[in-house]
């Protein structure tokens, strides 16, 4: 089982990044997918979630209106489009999968996002 995030890096305030998380080793379409983030010295927090088929999403208040989560079940990939980035968005962003019935969960290794001028 693997969740491999990519797309992180350095962005300027007001800029955009698109994170991807490629899944393998499990039935992707049976898992609710989420993005979390963890800033230095802070607890990991939920950023966004998407249901099995991608037609229902939820977002943290801190990022609502600036991020869009989506998934492509044919590609076993979940995305996080982040716009209007702020320095306080600097964190390691993690991909998370949870089976919709069994509750089994998986984590990715994280991708660093740094927002700075």
N, C-alpha and C positions, 0 to 999 in steps of 0.2 A: 504494500500500500504506500502510495506517495501522493503528497500534495506539494507541488513545486511552484512557488510564487516567483514572479518576475515583473519588471517594469518600474521598480523603485529607482530612486536616485535623487539628484539635486534639482530642485525647482525653485524659481523665483516666486516671491509673493505675488499672488494673482495668477500664477501659472497653472498648468494642468499636468496631470500624470494619469496614465491608465495602467492599472495593475492587472495582471493575469495570474490565474492559479490553475495549473494543469493537474488533473487528477488521474490516477491509474491504480489498478489493483483492486478496485471495488466497483459496485454498480452505481455509478455517479447519479443516475436519475432517481435513485431511491434515497438520496441524501439531501436534506436541507443544507444550504451553503451559506456561510457567513464570513464576513471580514471583521476582524478585531484589530485593535492597535494598542501598543504599549509605549508610552513616552518614558524617558529616563526618570526614575524615581516615582513613577505612578503605576497604578494598577492597570491591568489589561482591561480594555473597554470594548464593548460591541459597537461597531460602526454601521453595519448594514447586514441584512439577511434577505434571502430570496427562497421562495418555495420550490417544490420539486420541478414544476414546469415553467417557472419564471414569470408567472403572471401576478404574483403578489410579493411585494417588497416592504421592508421596514427599515427605517433609518434612525440613527441617534440624532437627538435634537441639535447637537453641536455641529452636525454636518448636513442636516437636512437642507435640500435646495442646492447643495454644492456637489453632491456625489450621486452616482447612479450605479446600482449593482445589477448585473445581468448574468445570464448563464447560457451556454450553448451545450445542450446535452449530446449533440452529435459529435462535438469536439471534446467532451468531458472537461470543460473549462468554465470557470467563473471569472467575471471581470469586475473591476471597481474603477469607474471613471471619476476622477476627482478634479474639480474645477475651482477657480478662485481660492487657490491654496493660501493658507496663512502660516506664519511661523509656528503657531501652536499646533499645527497638523504634523509637525515633525515627530516621528515615531517609527517603530518597527511595526509593519502591517502583516498580520497573520491570516491565513486562510483556514477555515474550520469547516468540517463536515460532520453532520449528525444524521444517523439513519432515522427515517421518519416514524418507524415503529419500534425498533429494537433499542434505539438510543445510543448505539455504538458511535464513538466519535474519533475523529482524526484531526491532527494539526499539521500545518505546514511549518517550514523552518523560519519563515518570516522574510520580509524584504524591507530594507531601510528606505524611508522617505525623509528627506531633509528639505525644509523650505527656508531659504535664506537668500538674502541679496548679497 
